[in-house]
Amino acid sequence: MATAVSSPSLAGTLLNQGGVAQPGGKMGKDEFLKLLTTQLRYQDPMDPMDGKDMAADLAQFSGLEQLLNINEQLTAQQGQFDSLALAMGNSMAMNTIGKNVVIAGDKVLLAKDPVTQALDGQVTTNITTSGNATLKLYDKSGKEVGSRSLGYVAIGRQDFAIGDAAKGLSAEGAYAFKVTVTDNSGKEVPQATYTVGRIDGISYGQDGRAALKMGPLTIDVGAIVEILS
């Protein structure tokens, strides 16, 4: 003989789960209907489900179904938005080729002066703390390979020549740099740094996202702070 079952509002149970995985997996619309059908089939004939309770279950289920449909629509719209953002980013990347840009980063490209043959370059930083500043250069392994004093600097965005920080270096290419300012308490405060250079190429990843080429550097489009020319 089938055992009669009695349970609280099934739709309420489904809503309260909030998508949390249960031992049997997530409960969706189909699972809910199966449970409701089973409850009706095996209910106690001497104490059947109250019609008001059933109506409440069905009303809650209808609302839940609408919410699930809205969620599916929002998910589809998110995919369309991501595709649009990708297309806009790639279009922007194409428009930067051949232009000089400012990028949030800590790399500087050093090249030999045609006359002196000494390595030189220029760094850009946003000074937020006035005081005595120091510029340091680092190679690919992160080892410090040069430094120079920048003297007293005021607050604001400023450009500095590499100068003597590259003294003794001979290899052209990309180096990391850091600018710190010693405040009144004697503490060295790192400053925001930027990479300035000409975009001379573009490449695409497996996801179709464009990446900019600045000499040996690969730059993310989202890192561009300013297009100079």
mmCIF file of the C-alpha atoms, coordinates in Angstrom:
data_MODEL
# 
_entry.id   MODEL 
# 
loop_
_atom_site.group_PDB 
_atom_site.id 
_atom_site.type_symbol 
_atom_site.label_atom_id 
_atom_site.label_alt_id 
_atom_site.label_comp_id 
_atom_site.label_asym_id 
_atom_site.label_entity_id 
_atom_site.label_seq_id 
_atom_site.pdbx_PDB_ins_code 
_atom_site.Cartn_x 
_atom_site.Cartn_y 
_atom_site.Cartn_z 
_atom_site.occupancy 
_atom_site.B_iso_or_equiv 
_atom_site.pdbx_formal_charge 
_atom_site.auth_seq_id 
_atom_site.auth_comp_id 
_atom_site.auth_asym_id 
_atom_site.auth_atom_id 
_atom_site.pdbx_PDB_model_num 
ATOM 1   C CA . MET A 1 1   ? 0.000  0.000  0.000   1.00 0.00 ? 1   MET A CA 1 
ATOM 2   C CA . ALA A 1 2   ? 1.378  3.399  -0.924  1.00 0.00 ? 2   ALA A CA 1 
ATOM 3   C CA . THR A 1 3   ? 2.410  5.598  1.967   1.00 0.00 ? 3   THR A CA 1 
ATOM 4   C CA . ALA A 1 4   ? 0.571  8.882  2.197   1.00 0.00 ? 4   ALA A CA 1 
ATOM 5   C CA . VAL A 1 5   ? 2.820  11.937 2.204   1.00 0.00 ? 5   VAL A CA 1 
ATOM 6   C CA . SER A 1 6   ? 2.299  15.347 3.625   1.00 0.00 ? 6   SER A CA 1 
ATOM 7   C CA . SER A 1 7   ? 4.713  18.182 3.088   1.00 0.00 ? 7   SER A CA 1 
ATOM 8   C CA . PRO A 1 8   ? 4.888  21.969 3.412   1.00 0.00 ? 8   PRO A CA 1 
ATOM 9   C CA . SER A 1 9   ? 4.609  24.217 0.395   1.00 0.00 ? 9   SER A CA 1 
ATOM 10  C CA . LEU A 1 10  ? 6.760  22.719 -2.338  1.00 0.00 ? 10  LEU A CA 1 
ATOM 11  C CA . ALA A 1 11  ? 7.206  26.007 -4.146  1.00 0.00 ? 11  ALA A CA 1 
ATOM 12  C CA . GLY A 1 12  ? 8.251  27.635 -0.892  1.00 0.00 ? 12  GLY A CA 1 
ATOM 13  C CA . THR A 1 13  ? 10.817 24.893 -0.383  1.00 0.00 ? 13  THR A CA 1 
ATOM 14  C CA . LEU A 1 14  ? 12.102 25.413 -3.912  1.00 0.00 ? 14  LEU A CA 1 
ATOM 15  C CA . LEU A 1 15  ? 12.337 29.174 -3.452  1.00 0.00 ? 15  LEU A CA 1 
ATOM 16  C CA . ASN A 1 16  ? 14.099 28.835 -0.100  1.00 0.00 ? 16  ASN A CA 1 
ATOM 17  C CA . GLN A 1 17  ? 16.779 26.617 -1.606  1.00 0.00 ? 17  GLN A CA 1 
ATOM 18  C CA . GLY A 1 18  ? 18.147 29.595 -3.534  1.00 0.00 ? 18  GLY A CA 1 
ATOM 19  C CA . GLY A 1 19  ? 19.912 27.363 -6.058  1.00 0.00 ? 19  GLY A CA 1 
ATOM 20  C CA . VAL A 1 20  ? 21.997 25.555 -3.401  1.00 0.00 ? 20  VAL A CA 1 
ATOM 21  C CA . ALA A 1 21  ? 23.026 22.125 -4.653  1.00 0.00 ? 21  ALA A CA 1 
ATOM 22  C CA . GLN A 1 22  ? 21.271 19.289 -2.838  1.00 0.00 ? 22  GLN A CA 1 
ATOM 23  C CA . PRO A 1 23  ? 22.345 15.613 -2.651  1.00 0.00 ? 23  PRO A CA 1 
ATOM 24  C CA . GLY A 1 24  ? 20.168 14.891 -5.679  1.00 0.00 ? 24  GLY A CA 1 
ATOM 25  C CA . GLY A 1 25  ? 21.256 18.000 -7.554  1.00 0.00 ? 25  GLY A CA 1 
ATOM 26  C CA . LYS A 1 26  ? 19.564 21.371 -8.035  1.00 0.00 ? 26  LYS A CA 1 
ATOM 27  C CA . MET A 1 27  ? 15.774 21.527 -8.026  1.00 0.00 ? 27  MET A CA 1 
ATOM 28  C CA . GLY A 1 28  ? 14.406 23.098 -11.177 1.00 0.00 ? 28  GLY A CA 1 
ATOM 29  C CA . LYS A 1 29  ? 10.965 23.499 -12.728 1.00 0.00 ? 29  LYS A CA 1 
ATOM 30  C CA . ASP A 1 30  ? 10.755 19.910 -13.926 1.00 0.00 ? 30  ASP A CA 1 
ATOM 31  C CA . GLU A 1 31  ? 11.824 18.507 -10.564 1.00 0.00 ? 31  GLU A CA 1 
ATOM 32  C CA . PHE A 1 32  ? 9.245  20.651 -8.811  1.00 0.00 ? 32  PHE A CA 1 
ATOM 33  C CA . LEU A 1 33  ? 6.419  19.386 -11.025 1.00 0.00 ? 33  LEU A CA 1 
ATOM 34  C CA . LYS A 1 34  ? 7.497  15.794 -10.440 1.00 0.00 ? 34  LYS A CA 1 
ATOM 35  C CA . LEU A 1 35  ? 7.444  16.330 -6.694  1.00 0.00 ? 35  LEU A CA 1 
ATOM 36  C CA . LEU A 1 36  ? 4.030  18.003 -6.845  1.00 0.00 ? 36  LEU A CA 1 
ATOM 37  C CA . THR A 1 37  ? 2.624  15.186 -8.985  1.00 0.00 ? 37  THR A CA 1 
ATOM 38  C CA . THR A 1 38  ? 4.047  12.568 -6.646  1.00 0.00 ? 38  THR A CA 1 
ATOM 39  C CA . GLN A 1 39  ? 2.596  14.356 -3.627  1.00 0.00 ? 39  GLN A CA 1 
ATOM 40  C CA . LEU A 1 40  ? -0.850 14.397 -5.221  1.00 0.00 ? 40  LEU A CA 1 
ATOM 41  C CA . ARG A 1 41  ? -0.575 10.751 -6.215  1.00 0.00 ? 41  ARG A CA 1 
ATOM 42  C CA . TYR A 1 42  ? 0.383  9.485  -2.770  1.00 0.00 ? 42  TYR A CA 1 
ATOM 43  C CA . GLN A 1 43  ? -1.528 11.896 -0.591  1.00 0.00 ? 43  GLN A CA 1 
ATOM 44  C CA . ASP A 1 44  ? -3.708 10.544 2.176   1.00 0.00 ? 44  ASP A CA 1 
ATOM 45  C CA . PRO A 1 45  ? -7.223 10.178 0.691   1.00 0.00 ? 45  PRO A CA 1 
ATOM 46  C CA . MET A 1 46  ? -8.632 10.824 4.185   1.00 0.00 ? 46  MET A CA 1 
ATOM 47  C CA . ASP A 1 47  ? -6.657 14.038 4.462   1.00 0.00 ? 47  ASP A CA 1 
ATOM 48  C CA . PRO A 1 48  ? -6.040 15.340 0.929   1.00 0.00 ? 48  PRO A CA 1 
ATOM 49  C CA . MET A 1 49  ? -4.104 18.473 0.143   1.00 0.00 ? 49  MET A CA 1 
ATOM 50  C CA . ASP A 1 50  ? -6.116 21.574 0.801   1.00 0.00 ? 50  ASP A CA 1 
ATOM 51  C CA . GLY A 1 51  ? -7.175 23.333 -2.395  1.00 0.00 ? 51  GLY A CA 1 
ATOM 52  C CA . LYS A 1 52  ? -5.881 26.637 -1.072  1.00 0.00 ? 52  LYS A CA 1 
ATOM 53  C CA . ASP A 1 53  ? -2.460 25.086 -0.413  1.00 0.00 ? 53  ASP A CA 1 
ATOM 54  C CA . MET A 1 54  ? -2.346 23.694 -3.946  1.00 0.00 ? 54  MET A CA 1 
ATOM 55  C CA . ALA A 1 55  ? -3.355 27.049 -5.407  1.00 0.00 ? 55  ALA A CA 1 
ATOM 56  C CA . ALA A 1 56  ? -0.616 28.722 -3.358  1.00 0.00 ? 56  ALA A CA 1 
ATOM 57  C CA . ASP A 1 57  ? 1.932  26.175 -4.594  1.00 0.00 ? 57  ASP A CA 1 
ATOM 58  C CA . LEU A 1 58  ? 0.934  26.696 -8.222  1.00 0.00 ? 58  LEU A CA 1 
ATOM 59  C CA . ALA A 1 59  ? 0.970  30.493 -7.845  1.00 0.00 ? 59  ALA A CA 1 
ATOM 60  C CA . GLN A 1 60  ? 4.441  30.419 -6.307  1.00 0.00 ? 60  GLN A CA 1 
ATOM 61  C CA . PHE A 1 61  ? 5.638  28.065 -9.003  1.00 0.00 ? 61  PHE A CA 1 
ATOM 62  C CA . SER A 1 62  ? 4.324  30.410 -11.693 1.00 0.00 ? 62  SER A CA 1 
ATOM 63  C CA . GLY A 1 63  ? 6.234  33.280 -10.099 1.00 0.00 ? 63  GLY A CA 1 
ATOM 64  C CA . LEU A 1 64  ? 9.352  31.152 -9.810  1.00 0.00 ? 64  LEU A CA 1 
ATOM 65  C CA . GLU A 1 65  ? 9.143  30.154 -13.463 1.00 0.00 ? 65  GLU A CA 1 
ATOM 66  C CA . GLN A 1 66  ? 8.959  33.814 -14.456 1.00 0.00 ? 66  GLN A CA 1 
ATOM 67  C CA . LEU A 1 67  ? 12.025 34.576 -12.344 1.00 0.00 ? 67  LEU A CA 1 
ATOM 68  C CA . LEU A 1 68  ? 13.942 31.722 -13.960 1.00 0.00 ? 68  LEU A CA 1 
ATOM 69  C CA . ASN A 1 69  ? 12.973 32.956 -17.413 1.00 0.00 ? 69  ASN A CA 1 
ATOM 70  C CA . ILE A 1 70  ? 14.122 36.473 -16.515 1.00 0.00 ? 70  ILE A CA 1 
ATOM 71  C CA . ASN A 1 71  ? 17.431 35.039 -15.292 1.00 0.00 ? 71  ASN A CA 1 
ATOM 72  C CA . GLU A 1 72  ? 17.904 33.203 -18.608 1.00 0.00 ? 72  GLU A CA 1 
ATOM 73  C CA . GLN A 1 73  ? 17.201 36.423 -20.516 1.00 0.00 ? 73  GLN A CA 1 
ATOM 74  C CA . LEU A 1 74  ? 19.679 38.378 -18.397 1.00 0.00 ? 74  LEU A CA 1 
ATOM 75  C CA . THR A 1 75  ? 22.317 35.691 -18.964 1.00 0.00 ? 75  THR A CA 1 
ATOM 76  C CA . ALA A 1 76  ? 21.773 35.931 -22.723 1.00 0.00 ? 76  ALA A CA 1 
ATOM 77  C CA . GLN A 1 77  ? 21.971 39.729 -22.562 1.00 0.00 ? 77  GLN A CA 1 
ATOM 78  C CA . GLN A 1 78  ? 25.223 39.499 -20.592 1.00 0.00 ? 78  GLN A CA 1 
ATOM 79  C CA . GLY A 1 79  ? 26.707 37.392 -23.380 1.00 0.00 ? 79  GLY A CA 1 
ATOM 80  C CA . GLN A 1 80  ? 25.630 39.990 -25.940 1.00 0.00 ? 80  GLN A CA 1 
ATOM 81  C CA . PHE A 1 81  ? 27.103 42.766 -23.789 1.00 0.00 ? 81  PHE A CA 1 
ATOM 82  C CA . ASP A 1 82  ? 30.424 40.914 -23.479 1.00 0.00 ? 82  ASP A CA 1 
ATOM 83  C CA . SER A 1 83  ? 30.561 40.482 -27.266 1.00 0.00 ? 83  SER A CA 1 
ATOM 84  C CA . LEU A 1 84  ? 29.811 44.185 -27.785 1.00 0.00 ? 84  LEU A CA 1 
ATOM 85  C CA . ALA A 1 85  ? 32.490 45.189 -25.247 1.00 0.00 ? 85  ALA A CA 1 
ATOM 86  C CA . LEU A 1 86  ? 35.004 42.929 -26.993 1.00 0.00 ? 86  LEU A CA 1 
ATOM 87  C CA . ALA A 1 87  ? 34.192 44.460 -30.387 1.00 0.00 ? 87  ALA A CA 1 
ATOM 88  C CA . MET A 1 88  ? 34.504 48.007 -29.003 1.00 0.00 ? 88  MET A CA 1 
ATOM 89  C CA . GLY A 1 89  ? 37.815 47.200 -27.303 1.00 0.00 ? 89  GLY A CA 1 
ATOM 90  C CA . ASN A 1 90  ? 39.238 45.685 -30.470 1.00 0.00 ? 90  ASN A CA 1 
ATOM 91  C CA . SER A 1 91  ? 38.082 48.681 -32.493 1.00 0.00 ? 91  SER A CA 1 
ATOM 92  C CA . MET A 1 92  ? 39.816 51.014 -30.037 1.00 0.00 ? 92  MET A CA 1 
ATOM 93  C CA . ALA A 1 93  ? 42.975 48.906 -30.264 1.00 0.00 ? 93  ALA A CA 1 
ATOM 94  C CA . MET A 1 94  ? 43.029 49.261 -34.054 1.00 0.00 ? 94  MET A CA 1 
ATOM 95  C CA . ASN A 1 95  ? 42.697 53.046 -33.739 1.00 0.00 ? 95  ASN A CA 1 
ATOM 96  C CA . THR A 1 96  ? 45.794 53.309 -31.523 1.00 0.00 ? 96  THR A CA 1 
ATOM 97  C CA . ILE A 1 97  ? 48.231 51.790 -34.021 1.00 0.00 ? 97  ILE A CA 1 
ATOM 98  C CA . GLY A 1 98  ? 50.907 54.347 -34.904 1.00 0.00 ? 98  GLY A CA 1 
ATOM 99  C CA . LYS A 1 99  ? 49.957 56.648 -32.027 1.00 0.00 ? 99  LYS A CA 1 
ATOM 100 C CA . ASN A 1 100 ? 51.805 57.562 -28.846 1.00 0.00 ? 100 ASN A CA 1 
ATOM 101 C CA . VAL A 1 101 ? 49.931 56.543 -25.713 1.00 0.00 ? 101 VAL A CA 1 
ATOM 102 C CA . VAL A 1 102 ? 50.242 56.698 -21.935 1.00 0.00 ? 102 VAL A CA 1 
ATOM 103 C CA . ILE A 1 103 ? 49.698 53.364 -20.208 1.00 0.00 ? 103 ILE A CA 1 
ATOM 104 C CA . ALA A 1 104 ? 49.461 52.521 -16.533 1.00 0.00 ? 104 ALA A CA 1 
ATOM 105 C CA . GLY A 1 105 ? 52.608 50.459 -15.985 1.00 0.00 ? 105 GLY A CA 1 
ATOM 106 C CA . ASP A 1 106 ? 56.171 50.358 -14.698 1.00 0.00 ? 106 ASP A CA 1 
ATOM 107 C CA . LYS A 1 107 ? 58.128 49.707 -17.912 1.00 0.00 ? 107 LYS A CA 1 
ATOM 108 C CA . VAL A 1 108 ? 60.416 52.063 -19.833 1.00 0.00 ? 108 VAL A CA 1 
ATOM 109 C CA . LEU A 1 109 ? 61.968 51.429 -23.238 1.00 0.00 ? 109 LEU A CA 1 
ATOM 110 C CA . LEU A 1 110 ? 65.659 52.314 -23.368 1.00 0.00 ? 110 LEU A CA 1 
ATOM 111 C CA . ALA A 1 111 ? 67.374 53.004 -26.672 1.00 0.00 ? 111 ALA A CA 1 
ATOM 112 C CA . LYS A 1 112 ? 70.850 54.218 -27.616 1.00 0.00 ? 112 LYS A CA 1 
ATOM 113 C CA . ASP A 1 113 ? 71.345 57.871 -28.381 1.00 0.00 ? 113 ASP A CA 1 
ATOM 114 C CA . PRO A 1 114 ? 72.548 58.072 -32.026 1.00 0.00 ? 114 PRO A CA 1 
ATOM 115 C CA . VAL A 1 115 ? 75.311 60.504 -31.049 1.00 0.00 ? 115 VAL A CA 1 
ATOM 116 C CA . THR A 1 116 ? 76.572 59.401 -27.634 1.00 0.00 ? 116 THR A CA 1 
ATOM 117 C CA . GLN A 1 117 ? 75.510 55.731 -27.965 1.00 0.00 ? 117 GLN A CA 1 
ATOM 118 C CA . ALA A 1 118 ? 74.416 55.901 -24.316 1.00 0.00 ? 118 ALA A CA 1 
ATOM 119 C CA . LEU A 1 119 ? 71.132 54.330 -23.307 1.00 0.00 ? 119 LEU A CA 1 
ATOM 120 C CA . ASP A 1 120 ? 68.391 56.798 -22.525 1.00 0.00 ? 120 ASP A CA 1 
ATOM 121 C CA . GLY A 1 121 ? 64.630 57.040 -22.141 1.00 0.00 ? 121 GLY A CA 1 
ATOM 122 C CA . GLN A 1 122 ? 61.935 58.936 -20.310 1.00 0.00 ? 122 GLN A CA 1 
ATOM 123 C CA . VAL A 1 123 ? 59.594 57.923 -17.518 1.00 0.00 ? 123 VAL A CA 1 
ATOM 124 C CA . THR A 1 124 ? 56.296 59.450 -16.449 1.00 0.00 ? 124 THR A CA 1 
ATOM 125 C CA . THR A 1 125 ? 54.967 59.417 -12.909 1.00 0.00 ? 125 THR A CA 1 
ATOM 126 C CA . ASN A 1 126 ? 52.211 61.008 -10.877 1.00 0.00 ? 126 ASN A CA 1 
ATOM 127 C CA . ILE A 1 127 ? 53.793 62.586 -7.800  1.00 0.00 ? 127 ILE A CA 1 
ATOM 128 C CA . THR A 1 128 ? 51.338 62.527 -4.888  1.00 0.00 ? 128 THR A CA 1 
ATOM 129 C CA . THR A 1 129 ? 53.803 63.357 -2.090  1.00 0.00 ? 129 THR A CA 1 
ATOM 130 C CA . SER A 1 130 ? 56.293 66.188 -2.403  1.00 0.00 ? 130 SER A CA 1 
ATOM 131 C CA . GLY A 1 131 ? 59.846 65.550 -1.282  1.00 0.00 ? 131 GLY A CA 1 
ATOM 132 C CA . ASN A 1 132 ? 63.157 64.167 -2.500  1.00 0.00 ? 132 ASN A CA 1 
ATOM 133 C CA . ALA A 1 133 ? 62.610 61.557 -5.220  1.00 0.00 ? 133 ALA A CA 1 
ATOM 134 C CA . THR A 1 134 ? 64.691 58.634 -6.446  1.00 0.00 ? 134 THR A CA 1 
ATOM 135 C CA . LEU A 1 135 ? 64.449 56.758 -9.748  1.00 0.00 ? 135 LEU A CA 1 
ATOM 136 C CA . LYS A 1 136 ? 65.502 53.106 -9.831  1.00 0.00 ? 136 LYS A CA 1 
ATOM 137 C CA . LEU A 1 137 ? 65.881 50.728 -12.792 1.00 0.00 ? 137 LEU A CA 1 
ATOM 138 C CA . TYR A 1 138 ? 65.431 46.935 -12.729 1.00 0.00 ? 138 TYR A CA 1 
ATOM 139 C CA . ASP A 1 139 ? 66.247 44.195 -15.260 1.00 0.00 ? 139 ASP A CA 1 
ATOM 140 C CA . LYS A 1 140 ? 63.956 41.312 -16.284 1.00 0.00 ? 140 LYS A CA 1 
ATOM 141 C CA . SER A 1 141 ? 64.918 39.290 -13.216 1.00 0.00 ? 141 SER A CA 1 
ATOM 142 C CA . GLY A 1 142 ? 63.940 42.153 -10.904 1.00 0.00 ? 142 GLY A CA 1 
ATOM 143 C CA . LYS A 1 143 ? 67.519 43.028 -10.000 1.00 0.00 ? 143 LYS A CA 1 
ATOM 144 C CA . GLU A 1 144 ? 68.277 46.706 -9.490  1.00 0.00 ? 144 GLU A CA 1 
ATOM 145 C CA . VAL A 1 145 ? 70.675 47.817 -12.223 1.00 0.00 ? 145 VAL A CA 1 
ATOM 146 C CA . GLY A 1 146 ? 70.786 51.586 -11.757 1.00 0.00 ? 146 GLY A CA 1 
ATOM 147 C CA . SER A 1 147 ? 69.392 54.561 -9.910  1.00 0.00 ? 147 SER A CA 1 
ATOM 148 C CA . ARG A 1 148 ? 69.625 58.336 -9.718  1.00 0.00 ? 148 ARG A CA 1 
ATOM 149 C CA . SER A 1 149 ? 68.349 61.128 -7.516  1.00 0.00 ? 149 SER A CA 1 
ATOM 150 C CA . LEU A 1 150 ? 65.630 63.317 -9.005  1.00 0.00 ? 150 LEU A CA 1 
ATOM 151 C CA . GLY A 1 151 ? 66.011 65.969 -6.328  1.00 0.00 ? 151 GLY A CA 1 
ATOM 152 C CA . TYR A 1 152 ? 63.044 67.707 -4.763  1.00 0.00 ? 152 TYR A CA 1 
ATOM 153 C CA . VAL A 1 153 ? 59.778 67.146 -6.664  1.00 0.00 ? 153 VAL A CA 1 
ATOM 154 C CA . ALA A 1 154 ? 56.395 68.813 -6.312  1.00 0.00 ? 154 ALA A CA 1 
ATOM 155 C CA . ILE A 1 155 ? 52.984 67.184 -6.522  1.00 0.00 ? 155 ILE A CA 1 
ATOM 156 C CA . GLY A 1 156 ? 51.682 66.515 -10.040 1.00 0.00 ? 156 GLY A CA 1 
ATOM 157 C CA . ARG A 1 157 ? 52.339 64.476 -13.156 1.00 0.00 ? 157 ARG A CA 1 
ATOM 158 C CA . GLN A 1 158 ? 55.938 64.805 -14.283 1.00 0.00 ? 158 GLN A CA 1 
ATOM 159 C CA . ASP A 1 159 ? 58.393 63.373 -16.813 1.00 0.00 ? 159 ASP A CA 1 
ATOM 160 C CA . PHE A 1 160 ? 61.971 62.436 -15.953 1.00 0.00 ? 160 PHE A CA 1 
ATOM 161 C CA . ALA A 1 161 ? 64.883 61.401 -18.144 1.00 0.00 ? 161 ALA A CA 1 
ATOM 162 C CA . ILE A 1 162 ? 66.581 58.124 -17.244 1.00 0.00 ? 162 ILE A CA 1 
ATOM 163 C CA . GLY A 1 163 ? 69.953 59.846 -17.330 1.00 0.00 ? 163 GLY A CA 1 
ATOM 164 C CA . ASP A 1 164 ? 72.644 58.365 -15.103 1.00 0.00 ? 164 ASP A CA 1 
ATOM 165 C CA . ALA A 1 165 ? 70.309 55.594 -13.908 1.00 0.00 ? 165 ALA A CA 1 
ATOM 166 C CA . ALA A 1 166 ? 71.249 53.767 -17.140 1.00 0.00 ? 166 ALA A CA 1 
ATOM 167 C CA . LYS A 1 167 ? 74.956 54.416 -16.741 1.00 0.00 ? 167 LYS A CA 1 
ATOM 168 C CA . GLY A 1 168 ? 76.905 51.205 -17.383 1.00 0.00 ? 168 GLY A CA 1 
ATOM 169 C CA . LEU A 1 169 ? 74.012 49.504 -19.200 1.00 0.00 ? 169 LEU A CA 1 
ATOM 170 C CA . SER A 1 170 ? 74.422 48.497 -22.843 1.00 0.00 ? 170 SER A CA 1 
ATOM 171 C CA . ALA A 1 171 ? 71.394 46.360 -23.752 1.00 0.00 ? 171 ALA A CA 1 
ATOM 172 C CA . GLU A 1 172 ? 68.484 48.188 -25.365 1.00 0.00 ? 172 GLU A CA 1 
ATOM 173 C CA . GLY A 1 173 ? 64.949 47.118 -24.525 1.00 0.00 ? 173 GLY A CA 1 
ATOM 174 C CA . ALA A 1 174 ? 62.375 47.220 -21.752 1.00 0.00 ? 174 ALA A CA 1 
ATOM 175 C CA . TYR A 1 175 ? 63.331 47.804 -18.118 1.00 0.00 ? 175 TYR A CA 1 
ATOM 176 C CA . ALA A 1 176 ? 61.151 48.120 -15.052 1.00 0.00 ? 176 ALA A CA 1 
ATOM 177 C CA . PHE A 1 177 ? 61.401 51.311 -13.036 1.00 0.00 ? 177 PHE A CA 1 
ATOM 178 C CA . LYS A 1 178 ? 60.217 52.717 -9.741  1.00 0.00 ? 178 LYS A CA 1 
ATOM 179 C CA . VAL A 1 179 ? 59.982 56.270 -8.462  1.00 0.00 ? 179 VAL A CA 1 
ATOM 180 C CA . THR A 1 180 ? 59.845 56.826 -4.711  1.00 0.00 ? 180 THR A CA 1 
ATOM 181 C CA . VAL A 1 181 ? 59.587 60.042 -2.707  1.00 0.00 ? 181 VAL A CA 1 
ATOM 182 C CA . THR A 1 182 ? 60.991 60.408 0.794   1.00 0.00 ? 182 THR A CA 1 
ATOM 183 C CA . ASP A 1 183 ? 58.402 62.255 2.871   1.00 0.00 ? 183 ASP A CA 1 
ATOM 184 C CA . ASN A 1 184 ? 58.958 64.418 5.979   1.00 0.00 ? 184 ASN A CA 1 
ATOM 185 C CA . SER A 1 185 ? 58.996 61.358 8.224   1.00 0.00 ? 185 SER A CA 1 
ATOM 186 C CA . GLY A 1 186 ? 61.793 59.766 6.201   1.00 0.00 ? 186 GLY A CA 1 
ATOM 187 C CA . LYS A 1 187 ? 59.511 57.094 4.704   1.00 0.00 ? 187 LYS A CA 1 
ATOM 188 C CA . GLU A 1 188 ? 59.909 56.161 1.018   1.00 0.00 ? 188 GLU A CA 1 
ATOM 189 C CA . VAL A 1 189 ? 56.528 56.448 -0.720  1.00 0.00 ? 189 VAL A CA 1 
ATOM 190 C CA . PRO A 1 190 ? 56.115 54.680 -4.122  1.00 0.00 ? 190 PRO A CA 1 
ATOM 191 C CA . GLN A 1 191 ? 54.497 56.837 -6.816  1.00 0.00 ? 191 GLN A CA 1 
ATOM 192 C CA . ALA A 1 192 ? 52.140 55.841 -9.634  1.00 0.00 ? 192 ALA A CA 1 
ATOM 193 C CA . THR A 1 193 ? 54.106 55.180 -12.822 1.00 0.00 ? 193 THR A CA 1 
ATOM 194 C CA . TYR A 1 194 ? 53.251 55.129 -16.515 1.00 0.00 ? 194 TYR A CA 1 
ATOM 195 C CA . THR A 1 195 ? 54.697 53.703 -19.699 1.00 0.00 ? 195 THR A CA 1 
ATOM 196 C CA . VAL A 1 196 ? 54.780 56.103 -22.637 1.00 0.00 ? 196 VAL A CA 1 
ATOM 197 C CA . GLY A 1 197 ? 55.474 54.946 -26.182 1.00 0.00 ? 197 GLY A CA 1 
ATOM 198 C CA . ARG A 1 198 ? 54.255 54.308 -29.698 1.00 0.00 ? 198 ARG A CA 1 
ATOM 199 C CA . ILE A 1 199 ? 51.861 51.475 -30.510 1.00 0.00 ? 199 ILE A CA 1 
ATOM 200 C CA . ASP A 1 200 ? 53.398 49.665 -33.478 1.00 0.00 ? 200 ASP A CA 1 
ATOM 201 C CA . GLY A 1 201 ? 51.347 46.490 -33.723 1.00 0.00 ? 201 GLY A CA 1 
ATOM 202 C CA . ILE A 1 202 ? 48.460 44.382 -32.513 1.00 0.00 ? 202 ILE A CA 1 
ATOM 203 C CA . SER A 1 203 ? 47.884 40.705 -31.753 1.00 0.00 ? 203 SER A CA 1 
ATOM 204 C CA . TYR A 1 204 ? 44.828 38.620 -30.844 1.00 0.00 ? 204 TYR A CA 1 
ATOM 205 C CA . GLY A 1 205 ? 44.456 35.996 -28.136 1.00 0.00 ? 205 GLY A CA 1 
ATOM 206 C CA . GLN A 1 206 ? 42.495 32.753 -28.384 1.00 0.00 ? 206 GLN A CA 1 
ATOM 207 C CA . ASP A 1 207 ? 39.460 34.570 -26.958 1.00 0.00 ? 207 ASP A CA 1 
ATOM 208 C CA . GLY A 1 208 ? 39.627 37.128 -29.792 1.00 0.00 ? 208 GLY A CA 1 
ATOM 209 C CA . ARG A 1 209 ? 40.735 39.928 -27.463 1.00 0.00 ? 209 ARG A CA 1 
ATOM 210 C CA . ALA A 1 210 ? 43.232 42.379 -28.936 1.00 0.00 ? 210 ALA A CA 1 
ATOM 211 C CA . ALA A 1 211 ? 46.581 43.106 -27.304 1.00 0.00 ? 211 ALA A CA 1 
ATOM 212 C CA . LEU A 1 212 ? 48.754 46.050 -28.295 1.00 0.00 ? 212 LEU A CA 1 
ATOM 213 C CA . LYS A 1 213 ? 52.449 45.852 -29.153 1.00 0.00 ? 213 LYS A CA 1 
ATOM 214 C CA . MET A 1 214 ? 54.874 48.541 -28.047 1.00 0.00 ? 214 MET A CA 1 
ATOM 215 C CA . GLY A 1 215 ? 58.284 47.324 -29.100 1.00 0.00 ? 215 GLY A CA 1 
ATOM 216 C CA . PRO A 1 216 ? 58.934 44.207 -26.979 1.00 0.00 ? 216 PRO A CA 1 
ATOM 217 C CA . LEU A 1 217 ? 55.995 45.005 -24.678 1.00 0.00 ? 217 LEU A CA 1 
ATOM 218 C CA . THR A 1 218 ? 52.497 43.555 -24.905 1.00 0.00 ? 218 THR A CA 1 
ATOM 219 C CA . ILE A 1 219 ? 49.893 46.007 -23.625 1.00 0.00 ? 219 ILE A CA 1 
ATOM 220 C CA . ASP A 1 220 ? 46.271 45.454 -22.566 1.00 0.00 ? 220 ASP A CA 1 
ATOM 221 C CA . VAL A 1 221 ? 43.871 47.902 -24.214 1.00 0.00 ? 221 VAL A CA 1 
ATOM 222 C CA . GLY A 1 222 ? 42.252 48.625 -20.855 1.00 0.00 ? 222 GLY A CA 1 
ATOM 223 C CA . ALA A 1 223 ? 45.561 49.919 -19.480 1.00 0.00 ? 223 ALA A CA 1 
ATOM 224 C CA . ILE A 1 224 ? 45.565 52.965 -21.781 1.00 0.00 ? 224 ILE A CA 1 
ATOM 225 C CA . VAL A 1 225 ? 45.247 56.182 -19.776 1.00 0.00 ? 225 VAL A CA 1 
ATOM 226 C CA . GLU A 1 226 ? 45.690 58.718 -22.557 1.00 0.00 ? 226 GLU A CA 1 
ATOM 227 C CA . ILE A 1 227 ? 46.236 58.832 -26.323 1.00 0.00 ? 227 ILE A CA 1 
ATOM 228 C CA . LEU A 1 228 ? 48.745 61.596 -27.070 1.00 0.00 ? 228 LEU A CA 1 
ATOM 229 C CA . SER A 1 229 ? 48.854 61.720 -30.878 1.00 0.00 ? 229 SER A CA 1 
# 
